[in-house]
Amino acid sequence: MRFISQYGEYGVQIRPQRQQGMGDGSIQITQQPLYAKFDSDELVFEIEHERALKEFKFQGQYQHMDEATPVDPSYRLSVFDSNIQQVKHGWSDEDRSTIEQELLRKATITGDFFYSEQTPIPAPFAKWDGDDIPAFKLVAMLVETGGDLQEALDYERIFGRKRDDVIEALEETMKVEAPMETISA
């Protein structure tokens, strides 16, 4: 899941640290904290950028040299991608799910960030993310309908379910479908 904030390097505490004092003066951590830290260096897609400009009220904007035209506030936006952050921080699926649910809840309350429902690359077809179709059949259906193999591969790797068998089937099909290069003598 992707969330976009109007503040650079925005952070949300998801779960506080809990600790217990021991008899010898030391402490024992009984609950590890969880934080969702948004990243200003992450790419903001065009559809997310447009929504951010419509939804957020950017206070104190810079102006261009003419002192009348405001500077595009894109530099302020930051992104939290739960899949990227899970890999980066080594979170379990349960921790990632906890973070996503808390961010969904807080997004409606604070207004400091929003959940980006739409993906810049749409699924190749409606049942693409379903469990009931094997990988080779998905790719065959895509080829039959004239779908773009590279776009489907990009979708599966970035926004889809990241299924290894589907990625492998797409890559193999792209090798076969690649035009042969002919050399004339």
C-alpha positions in Angstrom: 0.0 0.0 0.0 1.1 3.5 -0.8 0.4 6.6 1.3 1.3 10.2 0.3 1.9 12.9 2.8 2.0 16.7 2.4 5.0 16.9 4.7 8.5 15.8 3.9 9.9 12.9 6.0 6.5 12.6 7.8 6.4 10.0 10.6 3.6 8.2 12.5 4.0 6.1 15.6 2.1 2.9 15.1 2.9 1.0 18.3 4.7 2.5 21.3 7.7 0.9 23.0 6.8 -0.8 26.3 9.4 -1.6 28.9 9.7 -2.9 32.4 12.1 -1.9 35.1 14.2 -4.7 36.6 15.4 -5.0 40.1 19.0 -4.4 39.2 18.2 -1.0 37.6 18.2 -2.2 34.0 15.1 -2.3 31.8 13.6 -5.0 29.7 11.7 -4.1 26.5 8.4 -5.9 26.5 7.1 -4.5 23.2 9.1 -3.2 20.3 8.0 0.1 18.8 6.7 0.4 15.2 7.0 3.6 13.3 5.9 4.5 9.8 8.4 7.0 8.3 7.5 8.5 5.0 10.4 8.9 2.4 10.9 12.2 0.5 13.2 10.4 -2.0 10.5 8.0 -3.1 9.0 8.6 -6.5 5.5 10.2 -6.5 3.5 9.1 -9.5 1.7 11.6 -11.6 -1.8 10.5 -10.5 -0.7 10.8 -6.9 0.8 14.2 -7.5 -2.4 15.5 -9.1 -4.5 14.2 -6.2 -2.1 15.7 -3.6 -2.4 19.2 -5.3 -6.2 18.9 -5.1 -6.5 17.6 -1.5 -3.7 19.3 0.5 -3.6 22.9 1.5 0.1 23.8 1.4 0.7 26.6 3.8 3.6 29.1 3.3 4.5 28.3 -0.3 7.6 29.7 -1.9 7.2 32.1 -4.8 9.1 32.5 -8.1 11.2 35.6 -8.8 8.1 37.4 -10.0 6.8 37.2 -6.4 3.3 36.2 -7.6 3.7 32.6 -9.0 3.8 30.0 -6.3 6.5 27.2 -6.6 5.1 23.7 -7.2 4.9 22.1 -3.8 6.1 18.7 -5.1 9.3 18.9 -3.1 7.2 18.7 0.1 5.5 15.4 -0.7 6.7 12.1 0.9 5.7 8.5 0.3 5.2 5.5 2.5 5.2 2.3 0.5 4.5 -0.6 2.9 6.1 -3.2 0.7 9.4 -1.3 0.3 9.5 -0.4 4.0 8.8 -4.0 5.0 11.9 -5.2 3.1 14.0 -2.2 4.3 13.2 -2.7 8.0 12.7 -6.5 8.0 9.1 -6.4 9.3 6.9 -9.4 9.4 3.7 -9.6 7.4 1.8 -9.1 10.6 3.7 -5.9 11.4 3.2 -4.6 7.8 -0.5 -5.4 8.1 -0.7 -3.6 11.5 1.0 -0.5 10.0 -1.3 -0.5 6.9 -4.5 -0.7 9.0 -3.3 2.0 11.4 -2.3 4.3 8.5 -5.7 3.7 6.8 -7.4 4.7 10.1 -5.3 7.8 10.7 -5.5 9.0 7.0 -9.2 9.7 7.4 -8.7 11.5 10.8 -5.6 13.7 10.3 -5.7 14.8 6.7 -1.9 14.9 6.7 -1.7 12.0 4.3 -3.9 9.9 2.1 -4.0 6.3 0.8 -3.2 6.0 -2.9 -5.8 3.5 -4.1 -5.0 3.8 -7.8 -1.9 2.3 -9.3 -0.2 4.2 -12.2 0.0 0.9 -14.1 -3.4 -0.8 -14.2 -3.7 -4.6 -13.9 -3.6 -6.2 -17.4 -7.2 -7.4 -17.0 -9.8 -7.7 -14.2 -9.0 -11.2 -12.9 -5.2 -10.8 -13.1 -4.7 -10.7 -9.3 -7.0 -13.7 -8.7 -5.8 -17.0 -7.1 -7.7 -19.3 -9.4 -5.7 -18.9 -12.7 -2.3 -20.5 -13.1 0.6 -18.4 -14.2 1.0 -19.9 -17.7 -2.7 -19.5 -18.4 -2.6 -15.8 -17.3 0.2 -15.1 -19.7 -1.5 -17.0 -22.5 -4.7 -14.9 -21.9 -2.6 -11.8 -22.0 -1.0 -12.7 -25.3 -4.3 -13.7 -26.8 -5.8 -10.3 -26.0 -2.8 -8.5 -27.3 -1.8 -7.1 -23.9 1.6 -5.5 -23.3 3.9 -8.0 -21.7 6.4 -5.4 -20.4 3.6 -3.4 -18.8 2.2 -6.6 -17.2 5.6 -7.5 -15.9 6.1 -4.0 -14.4 2.6 -4.2 -12.8 3.3 -7.6 -11.3 6.7 -6.5 -9.9 5.7 -3.1 -8.5 2.0 -3.1 -7.8 0.8 -6.7 -8.2 1.1 -9.7 -5.9 4.8 -10.2 -6.8 4.3 -13.9 -7.7 7.5 -15.5 -8.8 5.8 -18.0 -11.1 3.9 -15.2 -13.0 7.1 -13.0 -13.2 9.0 -16.0 -14.6 6.3 -16.9 -17.1 6.2 -13.3 -18.3 10.0 -13.1 -18.7 10.1 -16.4 -20.6 7.3 -15.3 -22.9 9.0 -12.0 -23.6 12.2 -13.9 -24.6 10.1 -16.0 -27.1 8.1 -13.1 -28.3 11.1 -10.9 -28.9 11.6 -10.2 -32.6 14.4 -12.1 -34.3 17.2 -9.8 -35.5 18.3 -10.6 -39.0 21.6 -9.7 -40.6 21.8 -9.3 -44.3 25.0 -10.2 -46.1 
